[in-house]
Amino acid sequence: MENELTIAQALKLAVEKHNQGNLQEAKNIYEKILEKDKTNSDAWHLLGLVFFQLKDYVLAIEKIKKAIELNSNSALYFGNLAMVYDAVGDEENSTKCFERALEINPHYNKAHLAHFNLGIFFRDKGEFEKALEHYDAAIKLKNDFFDARWNRSLVLLFLGRFDEAWEDYECRFKKDSPTDLRIFNKPKWDGSFLNGKKILVLSEQGFGDNIQFVRYISLIKEKGGYVILECKKEIRKLFQGFVGVDEFVDKTEDFSKIDFDCYIHLMSLPGIFKTNLKNIPKKIPYLKPDSFLVEKFKTFFDKTKFNIGIVWAGNPNQVNDKNRSTSFENFKILNGIPEVKFYSLQKGEATNQIFGTEVIDLSRQINDFSDTAAIIENLDLIISVDTSVAHLAGALGKPTWTLLTFIPDWRWFFKGKNCVWYPSMKLFRQKKSGDWKSVFEEVKIELEKLVRKI
């Protein structure tokens, strides 16, 4: 630190370096300030933030806690310490610090983030009304806080309060990490009559989402639209038999060359059609397997057994996959049921988990979802975690047992065994976070009852 600089000037310089991303220079100046004045709480706090940005969380916590010892009435200090605790997965201390920050100053400059994080905490604990209170508070402080509005919509959907949720659900395109960045120079469809106009329906999110919500295409046809459906190649053959799609386009195509009058995202359709718990389209099955493929796969199955297809892991790139997926090890509890034979519909690296077992691996037979659909048609039951296979089985009207984490995706809600989206589906839920053991024990009891009735 230059001798001619006062501590206040040095601190200002360090903050400038810090804001420019010159973390090492900022760190050096903060440390020199503290050599001269160990009671400078701002320097301790800002040094802690440098270590936080460098991902040295132990030192970040140590430095910010030192700042708090010197000034225990700074909401910002507590709020930033909470962020560090959050980064290391210490939910308890993170929550306490966020709450303390808001007690000190409900309007400090990051109060909206404190409420946002508390909303996430209470949602994950299953305390949904508290979560909504915090999301509401975050939005009141910052009306264009689209991540909070998006999260609020998911809680409202989870609670079945669809009418309140759909407007905020559209905020997925305005979040810090939008679900789709594409912009078209054509109007978004508002649900009005189309009278022969061409409407481009954009796919989004995962395969399961596309399978679940393609049911709404028939409602667009009732509005008189010529439907152009975007979909990935893995699912196109499955959807080609769906009544209501006039034309398909691949996700990789140049959309400037496609003739359409308006567009809508597939998962915006429930909101467009004002979906609530009473009017969900439930015409099942709405997808049909290829009859040729169904015949082709018939020879793979043991007609003397009750044949069950199983899936235990979803897409590892999905945000919540570590919670929704399990391991094949948990399925071993079902091995002692002699009337049953298991077939793996699992894809990807997780298929290696059945090596050396009696489970039949069908992964090499599955090239796309039309193959999966034909295999499902030949099975008696599907048992799957929350994956596209569960959605596909439900859309085909096949008996399906879906295994859910303690706080599952919004579409499964928080309670109940019946599924409002798929009448042939039964839901098995964790009783507490991470508790797959009780889920599989329940599945075993239900499966023994089922096969011994046959």
C-alpha positions as CSV (number, residue, x, y, z in Angstrom):
1,M,0.0,0.0,0.0
2,E,1.4,3.4,-1.0
3,N,2.5,5.5,2.1
4,E,0.7,8.5,0.8
5,L,-2.7,6.7,0.7
6,T,-5.0,6.9,3.6
7,I,-6.7,3.6,4.7
8,A,-10.0,5.0,3.2
9,Q,-8.2,5.7,-0.1
10,A,-6.6,2.3,-0.1
11,L,-9.9,0.6,0.6
12,K,-11.4,2.5,-2.3
13,L,-8.6,1.4,-4.6
14,A,-8.9,-2.2,-3.5
15,V,-12.6,-2.2,-4.2
16,E,-12.0,-0.9,-7.7
17,K,-9.5,-3.7,-8.4
18,H,-12.0,-6.1,-6.9
19,N,-14.8,-4.9,-9.1
20,Q,-12.5,-5.2,-12.1
21,G,-11.8,-8.8,-11.3
22,N,-8.2,-8.3,-10.3
23,L,-8.7,-10.5,-7.2
24,Q,-5.0,-10.9,-6.4
25,E,-4.3,-7.2,-6.4
26,A,-7.4,-6.5,-4.3
27,K,-6.4,-9.2,-1.9
28,N,-2.9,-7.7,-1.5
29,I,-4.3,-4.3,-0.7
30,Y,-6.9,-5.6,1.8
31,E,-4.1,-7.6,3.6
32,K,-1.9,-4.5,3.8
33,I,-4.8,-2.4,5.2
34,L,-5.3,-5.1,7.9
35,E,-1.6,-5.0,8.7
36,K,-2.1,-1.4,9.7
37,D,-5.6,-1.6,11.1
38,K,-6.8,-5.0,12.3
39,T,-10.1,-3.5,13.4
40,N,-11.2,-2.6,9.9
41,S,-14.3,-4.8,9.5
42,D,-14.9,-3.8,5.8
43,A,-11.4,-5.0,4.9
44,W,-12.0,-8.3,6.6
45,H,-15.4,-8.7,4.9
46,L,-14.1,-7.8,1.5
47,L,-11.0,-10.1,1.9
48,G,-13.5,-12.9,2.7
49,L,-15.3,-12.2,-0.5
50,V,-12.1,-12.5,-2.5
51,F,-11.5,-15.9,-0.9
52,F,-15.1,-16.8,-1.7
53,Q,-14.6,-15.9,-5.4
54,L,-11.3,-18.0,-5.3
55,K,-13.4,-20.9,-3.9
56,D,-11.4,-21.0,-0.8
57,Y,-14.5,-21.3,1.4
58,V,-12.7,-22.1,4.7
59,L,-10.8,-18.8,4.6
60,A,-13.8,-16.9,3.3
61,I,-15.8,-18.0,6.3
62,E,-12.9,-17.2,8.7
63,K,-12.5,-13.6,7.3
64,I,-16.2,-12.7,7.2
65,K,-16.7,-14.1,10.7
66,K,-13.9,-11.8,11.8
67,A,-15.7,-8.9,10.2
68,I,-18.8,-9.8,12.1
69,E,-16.9,-10.0,15.4
70,L,-15.9,-6.4,14.8
71,N,-19.4,-5.3,13.5
72,S,-22.3,-7.5,14.4
73,N,-24.9,-5.1,13.0
74,S,-24.1,-5.4,9.3
75,A,-26.8,-7.2,7.3
76,L,-24.5,-7.3,4.3
77,Y,-21.8,-9.3,6.3
78,F,-24.3,-11.9,7.4
79,G,-25.9,-12.1,4.0
80,N,-22.6,-12.8,2.3
81,L,-21.5,-15.2,5.0
82,A,-24.8,-17.0,4.3
83,M,-23.8,-17.2,0.6
84,V,-20.5,-18.9,1.5
85,Y,-22.2,-21.4,3.8
86,D,-24.7,-22.1,1.0
87,A,-21.8,-22.8,-1.4
88,V,-20.4,-25.5,0.9
89,G,-23.9,-27.0,1.5
90,D,-24.2,-25.9,5.1
91,E,-27.9,-25.2,4.9
92,E,-28.4,-24.7,8.7
93,N,-25.8,-21.9,9.0
94,S,-26.7,-20.4,5.7
95,T,-30.4,-20.1,6.8
96,K,-29.5,-18.6,10.2
97,C,-27.2,-16.0,8.5
98,F,-29.8,-15.0,5.9
99,E,-32.5,-14.7,8.6
100,R,-30.1,-12.6,10.8
101,A,-29.3,-10.3,7.9
102,L,-33.0,-9.6,7.3
103,E,-33.6,-9.0,11.1
104,I,-30.8,-6.4,11.0
105,N,-32.1,-4.7,7.9
106,P,-35.1,-6.0,5.9
107,H,-34.1,-3.7,3.0
108,Y,-30.3,-4.1,2.8
109,N,-29.1,-4.1,-0.8
110,K,-29.1,-7.9,-1.1
111,A,-32.3,-8.6,0.9
112,H,-34.0,-9.9,-2.2
113,L,-31.3,-12.6,-2.6
114,A,-31.7,-13.5,1.1
115,H,-35.4,-14.0,0.6
116,F,-34.8,-16.0,-2.6
117,N,-32.4,-18.4,-0.9
118,L,-34.7,-18.8,2.1
119,G,-37.4,-19.6,-0.4
120,I,-35.3,-22.4,-1.8
121,F,-34.4,-23.7,1.7
122,F,-38.1,-23.9,2.8
123,R,-39.2,-25.4,-0.5
124,D,-36.6,-28.2,-0.1
125,K,-37.9,-28.8,3.4
126,G,-41.5,-29.1,2.2
127,E,-42.5,-25.9,3.9
128,F,-44.2,-24.4,0.9
129,E,-46.1,-21.6,2.4
130,K,-43.0,-20.2,4.0
131,A,-41.2,-20.6,0.7
132,L,-44.0,-18.6,-1.0
133,E,-43.7,-15.9,1.7
134,H,-40.0,-15.5,0.9
135,Y,-40.4,-15.5,-2.9
136,D,-43.2,-12.9,-2.5
137,A,-40.9,-10.7,-0.4
138,A,-38.1,-11.1,-2.9
139,I,-40.3,-10.0,-5.7
140,K,-41.7,-7.1,-3.7
141,L,-38.2,-5.8,-3.2
142,K,-37.2,-6.4,-6.9
143,N,-40.2,-6.8,-9.2
144,D,-38.1,-7.9,-12.2
145,F,-36.4,-10.7,-10.1
146,F,-37.4,-13.3,-12.7
147,D,-35.6,-16.2,-11.0
148,A,-37.8,-15.6,-7.9
149,R,-40.9,-15.4,-10.0
150,W,-40.0,-18.6,-11.8
151,N,-39.4,-20.4,-8.5
152,R,-42.6,-19.1,-7.1
153,S,-44.5,-20.5,-10.1
154,L,-43.0,-23.9,-9.5
155,V,-44.1,-23.9,-5.9
156,L,-47.6,-22.8,-6.9
157,L,-47.8,-25.6,-9.5
158,F,-46.5,-28.0,-6.9
159,L,-49.4,-27.1,-4.7
160,G,-51.9,-27.4,-7.6
161,R,-52.6,-23.7,-7.7
162,F,-52.2,-23.6,-11.5
163,D,-54.3,-20.5,-12.1
164,E,-51.9,-18.4,-10.0
165,A,-48.8,-20.0,-11.5
166,W,-48.9,-19.8,-15.3
167,E,-48.0,-16.1,-15.7
168,D,-44.8,-16.5,-13.6
169,Y,-44.1,-19.8,-15.3
170,E,-43.3,-17.7,-18.5
171,C,-40.4,-16.1,-16.6
172,R,-38.3,-19.1,-17.5
173,F,-37.3,-17.1,-20.6
174,K,-36.1,-14.1,-18.5
175,K,-34.1,-15.9,-15.8
176,D,-30.4,-15.5,-15.4
177,S,-30.1,-18.8,-17.2
178,P,-33.1,-18.8,-19.7
179,T,-34.5,-22.1,-20.9
180,D,-34.5,-20.7,-24.5
181,L,-32.7,-17.7,-25.8
182,R,-34.1,-17.7,-29.3
183,I,-36.0,-14.7,-30.5
184,F,-38.3,-14.7,-33.6
185,N,-39.6,-11.8,-35.6
186,K,-43.1,-13.4,-35.5
187,P,-45.7,-12.9,-32.8
188,K,-46.2,-15.3,-29.9
189,W,-49.5,-17.1,-30.0
190,D,-52.0,-15.9,-27.5
191,G,-54.5,-18.7,-27.8
192,S,-56.8,-17.0,-30.3
193,F,-58.3,-18.8,-33.3
194,L,-55.8,-19.5,-36.0
195,N,-58.0,-19.9,-39.0
196,G,-55.5,-21.9,-41.0
197,K,-52.4,-20.0,-39.9
198,K,-49.2,-21.8,-39.5
199,I,-48.0,-22.1,-35.9
200,L,-44.5,-23.2,-34.9
201,V,-44.5,-25.2,-31.6
202,L,-41.0,-25.1,-30.1
203,S,-39.8,-28.0,-28.0
204,E,-38.0,-27.2,-24.7
205,Q,-36.5,-28.8,-21.7
206,G,-36.2,-32.7,-21.6
207,F,-37.7,-35.5,-23.5
208,G,-40.2,-36.3,-20.7
209,D,-41.5,-32.7,-20.9
210,N,-42.1,-33.1,-24.6
211,I,-43.9,-36.4,-24.1
212,Q,-46.0,-35.0,-21.4
213,F,-47.1,-31.8,-23.1
214,V,-47.5,-33.0,-26.7
215,R,-51.0,-33.9,-25.7
216,Y,-51.9,-30.2,-26.1
217,I,-51.3,-30.2,-29.8
218,S,-54.8,-31.5,-30.4
219,L,-56.2,-28.4,-28.7
220,I,-54.2,-26.2,-31.1
221,K,-55.8,-28.1,-34.0
222,E,-59.2,-27.3,-32.5
223,K,-58.2,-23.6,-32.9
224,G,-57.8,-24.2,-36.6
225,G,-54.0,-24.1,-36.7
226,Y,-51.5,-25.8,-39.1
227,V,-49.1,-27.2,-36.6
228,I,-45.3,-27.3,-37.2
229,L,-43.7,-29.2,-34.3
230,E,-40.0,-28.9,-33.5
231,C,-38.5,-32.0,-32.0
232,K,-35.2,-33.8,-31.6
233,K,-34.4,-36.8,-33.8
234,E,-34.6,-39.2,-30.9
235,I,-38.3,-38.5,-30.4
236,R,-39.5,-37.7,-33.9
237,K,-40.4,-41.2,-35.1
238,L,-42.5,-41.6,-31.9
239,F,-44.4,-38.4,-32.6
240,Q,-45.0,-39.0,-36.3
241,G,-48.1,-41.0,-35.5
242,F,-49.5,-38.3,-33.3
243,V,-52.7,-36.9,-34.8
244,G,-52.6,-33.1,-35.0
245,V,-49.0,-32.5,-36.2
246,D,-48.9,-31.3,-39.8
247,E,-45.2,-30.9,-40.2
248,F,-42.0,-31.7,-38.2
249,V,-38.8,-29.6,-38.1
250,D,-35.6,-30.7,-36.4
251,K,-34.1,-28.6,-33.6
252,T,-31.0,-28.0,-35.7
253,E,-32.8,-26.5,-38.7
254,D,-32.4,-22.9,-39.9
255,F,-35.7,-21.3,-38.7
256,S,-35.3,-18.3,-40.9
257,K,-36.2,-20.6,-43.8
258,I,-39.3,-22.0,-42.2
259,D,-42.7,-20.5,-43.2
260,F,-44.8,-19.8,-40.1
261,D,-47.2,-17.1,-38.9
262,C,-46.7,-17.3,-35.1
263,Y,-45.0,-19.5,-32.5
264,I,-45.4,-20.9,-29.0
265,H,-43.3,-23.0,-26.7
266,L,-44.7,-26.4,-26.0
267,M,-44.7,-25.9,-22.2
268,S,-46.5,-22.6,-22.5
269,L,-49.6,-24.4,-23.8
270,P,-51.0,-25.5,-20.4
271,G,-51.1,-21.8,-19.5
272,I,-52.5,-20.7,-22.9
273,F,-55.4,-23.2,-22.3
274,K,-55.8,-22.2,-18.7
275,T,-55.1,-25.6,-17.4
276,N,-56.2,-26.5,-13.8
277,L,-56.6,-29.7,-11.9
278,K,-60.1,-30.3,-13.4
279,N,-59.4,-29.8,-17.1
280,I,-56.0,-31.5,-17.8
281,P,-56.3,-33.4,-21.1
282,K,-56.5,-37.0,-20.1
283,K,-57.2,-38.9,-23.4
284,I,-54.9,-41.8,-22.8
285,P,-53.2,-43.3,-24.7
286,Y,-52.3,-40.3,-26.8
287,L,-49.2,-41.9,-28.2
288,K,-49.1,-45.3,-29.9
289,P,-46.1,-47.6,-30.6
290,D,-45.2,-48.8,-34.1
291,S,-47.0,-52.1,-34.6
292,F,-44.1,-53.5,-36.7
293,L,-41.7,-52.8,-33.8
294,V,-44.1,-54.2,-31.2
295,E,-44.1,-57.5,-33.1
296,K,-40.3,-57.4,-33.6
297,F,-39.7,-57.2,-29.8
298,K,-42.3,-59.8,-28.8
299,T,-39.7,-62.6,-29.0
300,F,-37.5,-60.9,-26.3
301,F,-39.9,-61.6,-23.5
302,D,-40.7,-64.6,-21.3
303,K,-44.5,-65.2,-21.6
304,T,-44.5,-67.4,-18.5
305,K,-43.3,-64.5,-16.3
306,F,-44.7,-61.1,-15.2
307,N,-42.3,-58.9,-17.3
308,I,-41.2,-55.6,-15.8
309,G,-39.2,-52.8,-17.4
310,I,-37.0,-50.8,-15.0
311,V,-35.1,-47.5,-15.1
312,W,-33.2,-46.2,-12.1
313,A,-31.3,-43.2,-13.4
314,G,-32.2,-40.1,-15.5
315,N,-30.2,-37.7,-17.5
316,P,-27.1,-36.9,-15.4
317,N,-27.1,-33.3,-16.8
318,Q,-30.6,-32.5,-15.4
319,V,-30.4,-30.0,-12.6
320,N,-32.0,-32.3,-9.9
321,D,-30.7,-35.6,-11.2
322,K,-28.7,-36.4,-8.1
323,N,-31.9,-36.4,-6.1
324,R,-34.3,-38.0,-8.6
325,S,-32.0,-40.9,-9.7
326,T,-31.2,-43.9,-7.6
327,S,-28.9,-46.9,-8.2
328,F,-29.7,-50.4,-9.5
329,E,-28.6,-51.7,-6.1
330,N,-32.0,-50.6,-4.7
331,F,-33.9,-52.8,-7.1
332,K,-32.2,-56.0,-5.8
333,I,-34.8,-56.1,-3.0
334,L,-37.3,-57.2,-5.6
335,N,-35.2,-60.2,-6.8
336,G,-36.8,-62.7,-4.5
337,I,-40.2,-62.6,-6.3
338,P,-40.1,-65.8,-8.5
339,E,-43.0,-64.8,-10.8
340,V,-41.2,-61.7,-12.1
341,K,-38.6,-61.1,-14.7
342,F,-36.8,-57.7,-15.1
343,Y,-35.7,-56.0,-18.2
344,S,-33.5,-52.9,-18.1
345,L,-34.6,-50.0,-20.3
346,Q,-31.8,-47.9,-18.9
347,K,-29.5,-46.0,-21.2
348,G,-26.0,-44.5,-20.6
349,E,-23.3,-45.4,-18.1
350,A,-25.8,-46.5,-15.5
351,T,-26.4,-49.7,-17.5
352,N,-23.1,-51.0,-16.2
353,Q,-24.7,-51.4,-12.8
354,I,-26.6,-54.6,-13.9
355,F,-23.4,-56.4,-15.1
356,G,-23.4,-60.0,-13.7
357,T,-27.1,-59.9,-12.7
358,E,-30.1,-61.8,-14.2
359,V,-31.7,-58.6,-15.5
360,I,-32.0,-58.5,-19.2
361,D,-30.2,-55.5,-20.7
362,L,-32.2,-54.0,-23.6
363,S,-30.1,-50.9,-24.1
364,R,-28.6,-52.1,-27.3
365,Q,-32.0,-52.6,-28.8
366,I,-33.0,-49.0,-28.1
367,N,-32.1,-46.5,-30.9
368,D,-34.8,-44.0,-30.2
369,F,-38.1,-43.5,-28.4
370,S,-40.1,-45.5,-30.9
371,D,-38.1,-48.6,-29.9
372,T,-38.7,-47.8,-26.2
373,A,-42.4,-47.5,-26.9
374,A,-42.6,-50.8,-28.7
375,I,-40.7,-52.6,-25.8
376,I,-43.0,-51.0,-23.2
377,E,-46.0,-52.3,-25.1
378,N,-44.7,-55.8,-24.6
379,L,-44.2,-55.4,-20.9
380,D,-46.6,-55.9,-18.0
381,L,-45.4,-53.0,-15.8
382,I,-42.8,-50.2,-15.9
383,I,-41.0,-49.2,-12.6
384,S,-39.0,-46.1,-13.1
385,V,-37.7,-43.0,-11.3
386,D,-38.8,-39.7,-12.7
387,T,-37.5,-40.1,-16.3
388,S,-38.8,-39.8,-19.9
389,V,-39.5,-43.5,-19.8
390,A,-42.0,-43.0,-17.0
391,H,-43.7,-40.3,-19.1
392,L,-43.7,-42.5,-22.2
393,A,-45.2,-45.4,-20.4
394,G,-47.9,-43.2,-18.9
395,A,-48.7,-41.7,-22.3
396,L,-49.0,-45.2,-23.7
397,G,-51.5,-46.1,-21.0
398,K,-49.2,-48.8,-19.6
399,P,-49.3,-49.6,-15.9
400,T,-46.4,-47.6,-14.5
401,W,-44.9,-47.2,-11.0
402,T,-43.0,-43.9,-10.7
403,L,-40.5,-43.6,-7.8
404,L,-40.2,-40.1,-6.5
405,T,-37.8,-38.1,-4.4
406,F,-39.0,-36.3,-1.2
407,I,-39.5,-33.1,-3.1
408,P,-40.2,-34.2,-6.7
409,D,-40.8,-32.1,-9.8
410,W,-43.9,-29.9,-9.6
411,R,-46.0,-32.2,-11.9
412,W,-46.1,-35.0,-9.3
413,F,-47.2,-32.7,-6.4
414,F,-46.3,-33.5,-2.8
415,K,-48.9,-36.1,-1.8
416,G,-51.0,-38.9,-3.2
417,K,-50.5,-42.2,-5.1
418,N,-52.6,-41.3,-8.2
419,C,-51.2,-39.2,-11.1
420,V,-53.5,-36.5,-12.6
421,W,-51.5,-36.6,-15.8
422,Y,-51.5,-40.4,-16.4
423,P,-54.4,-42.5,-15.1
424,S,-52.4,-45.7,-15.4
425,M,-49.6,-44.4,-13.2
426,K,-49.1,-45.0,-9.5
427,L,-46.7,-42.8,-7.5
428,F,-44.3,-44.1,-4.8
429,R,-42.8,-41.3,-2.6
430,Q,-39.8,-40.9,-0.3
431,K,-40.9,-40.3,3.2
432,K,-37.8,-38.1,3.8
433,S,-35.0,-36.8,1.7
434,G,-32.8,-39.5,0.3
435,D,-34.9,-42.3,1.7
436,W,-35.0,-44.8,-1.2
437,K,-35.1,-47.8,1.2
438,S,-38.7,-47.2,2.3
439,V,-39.8,-46.6,-1.3
440,F,-38.5,-50.0,-2.5
441,E,-39.9,-51.8,0.5
442,E,-43.3,-50.4,-0.4
443,V,-42.8,-51.4,-4.1
444,K,-41.9,-54.9,-3.0
445,I,-45.1,-55.3,-1.0
446,E,-47.2,-53.9,-3.8
447,L,-45.5,-56.1,-6.4
448,E,-46.0,-59.3,-4.4
449,K,-49.7,-58.5,-4.0
450,L,-50.0,-57.7,-7.7
451,V,-48.3,-60.8,-9.2
452,R,-49.9,-63.2,-6.8
453,K,-53.4,-62.0,-7.9
454,I,-52.6,-63.0,-11.5
